[in-house]
């Protein structure tokens, strides 16, 4: 949980500072409200916007490197396996794989909503002439929302055959 809080704070602090400094509370609340819309979109929407059905594509654009720092990423898993040698994020049971598969939609909706908020706020910063903030918010959006969304797509691609295959118990 601590790595997640650090990662989240690292990227949410700049947008919080921008909103507090340069936006009225009403504007911030309106933009936050608009950005919640994707949470209510069906999973099929996220299937349609998925960039590729191939894990190779996601590897080529560097998504596996984001997985090092992700919530269930390799760095945290390595630490947990040292302490608990039998630890696994996903067991080979169909239930565990399905749970992980559908959890990707939850995480993608969360980061997609934040992506919308960051993007609208970045446009607002640009209109106001705050180009340093445009750069800062764009980098934050890329690392905190875009790549994590691509990571969720990558995980789904890898788990899809196991979820639809009847070989697992």
C-alpha positions in Angstrom: 0.0 0.0 0.0 2.9 2.4 0.8 4.3 2.2 -2.8 0.8 3.0 -4.1 0.4 6.0 -1.9 3.8 7.3 -2.9 3.1 6.8 -6.6 -0.3 8.4 -6.3 1.0 11.3 -4.3 3.8 11.9 -6.7 1.4 12.5 -9.6 -1.7 13.9 -7.8 0.1 16.6 -5.9 1.0 18.6 -9.0 -2.6 18.6 -10.3 -3.9 19.4 -6.8 -1.5 22.4 -6.6 -2.5 23.6 -10.0 -6.3 23.3 -9.3 -5.9 25.0 -5.9 -3.7 27.8 -7.3 -5.2 28.5 -10.7 -8.8 27.3 -10.7 -11.9 28.2 -8.7 -13.3 25.5 -6.6 -16.5 25.5 -8.7 -14.5 24.9 -11.9 -12.6 22.1 -10.2 -15.7 20.4 -9.0 -17.4 20.6 -12.4 -14.3 19.1 -14.1 -14.2 16.4 -11.4 -17.8 15.6 -12.0 -17.4 15.4 -15.7 -14.4 13.1 -15.3 -16.5 10.6 -13.3 -18.6 9.7 -16.4 -16.2 6.9 -17.6 -16.7 5.0 -14.3 -20.2 4.3 -15.5 -19.3 3.1 -19.0 -19.7 -0.6 -19.7 -16.7 -2.9 -20.0 -17.5 -3.3 -23.7 -16.5 0.4 -24.2 -13.0 -0.4 -22.8 -12.8 -3.4 -25.0 -13.5 -1.2 -28.1 -10.8 1.3 -27.2 -8.2 -1.3 -26.5 -5.2 -0.5 -28.7 -4.2 -4.1 -29.5 -5.1 -7.8 -29.0 -1.4 -8.7 -28.9 0.8 -8.6 -25.8 3.7 -8.0 -28.2 2.4 -4.5 -29.0 2.2 -3.5 -25.4 5.8 -4.8 -24.7 7.0 -2.8 -27.7 5.7 0.5 -26.2 7.2 -0.2 -22.8 4.1 -1.2 -20.8 6.0 -3.9 -19.0 8.3 -1.3 -17.4 5.3 0.4 -15.8 4.4 -3.0 -14.4 7.6 -2.8 -12.3 6.0 -0.1 -10.2 2.3 -1.0 -10.5 0.1 -2.1 -7.6 0.6 -5.7 -8.3 3.8 -5.1 -10.2 7.0 -7.1 -10.2 8.9 -5.0 -7.7 6.2 -5.4 -5.0 5.7 -9.0 -5.9 9.4 -9.7 -5.6 9.4 -8.1 -2.1 6.3 -10.1 -1.0 7.8 -13.4 -2.3 10.9 -12.8 -0.2 8.7 -12.5 2.9 6.0 -15.0 1.8 7.6 -17.5 -0.7 4.3 -19.0 -1.8 2.7 -15.6 -2.6 1.0 -15.3 -6.0 -1.2 -12.4 -7.3 -3.2 -14.9 -9.4 -3.5 -18.6 -8.7 -4.2 -21.0 -11.5 -7.8 -21.4 -10.6 -10.4 -20.1 -13.0 -12.0 -17.9 -10.2 -8.7 -16.2 -9.5 -7.9 -15.5 -13.1 -11.5 -14.2 -13.7 -11.2 -12.0 -10.7 -7.9 -10.5 -11.9 -9.3 -10.1 -15.4 -12.3 -8.2 -14.4 -10.3 -6.2 -11.9 -8.5 -4.7 -14.9 -11.7 -3.0 -15.9 -12.1 -1.4 -12.5 -8.5 0.0 -12.6 -8.9 1.1 -16.2 -12.1 3.0 -15.4 -10.3 4.7 -12.4 -7.3 5.8 -14.5 -9.5 6.7 -17.5 -11.5 9.0 -15.3 -8.4 10.6 -14.0 -7.1 10.8 -17.6 -10.2 12.8 -18.5 -9.7 15.1 -15.5 -5.9 15.6 -16.2 -6.6 16.2 -19.9 -9.3 18.8 -19.4 -7.2 20.5 -16.7 -4.2 20.5 -19.0 -6.3 22.1 -21.8 -7.4 24.7 -19.2 -3.8 25.4 -18.2 -2.9 25.9 -21.9 -5.8 28.3 -22.5 -4.6 30.3 -19.4 -1.0 30.3 -20.7 0.5 28.2 -18.0 2.8 26.2 -20.3 5.0 24.9 -17.5 1.9 23.4 -16.0 0.9 22.0 -19.4 4.2 20.1 -19.6 4.0 18.9 -15.9 0.4 17.8 -16.2 1.0 16.0 -19.5 3.9 14.0 -18.1 1.9 13.2 -15.0 -1.0 12.1 -17.1 1.2 9.9 -19.3 2.8 8.2 -16.3 -0.1 8.0 -13.9 -3.0 7.4 -16.3 -2.1 6.5 -19.8 0.5 3.9 -19.1 -1.5 2.3 -16.3 -4.5 2.0 -18.6 -2.3 0.4 -21.2 -1.1 -2.0 -18.5 -4.6 -3.0 -17.8 -5.2 -3.7 -21.5 -2.0 -5.7 -21.5 -3.0 -7.8 -18.5 -6.4 -8.5 -20.1 -4.8 -9.6 -23.3 -2.6 -12.1 -21.4 -5.5 -13.4 -19.3 -8.2 -13.4 -22.0 -7.5 -16.9 -23.3 -7.5 -18.3 -19.8 -10.8 -16.7 -18.9 -12.5 -18.0 -22.1 -10.8 -21.4 -22.0 -12.5 -24.3 -20.2 -9.3 -26.1 -19.4 -8.9 -24.4 -16.0 -10.7 -25.7 -12.9 
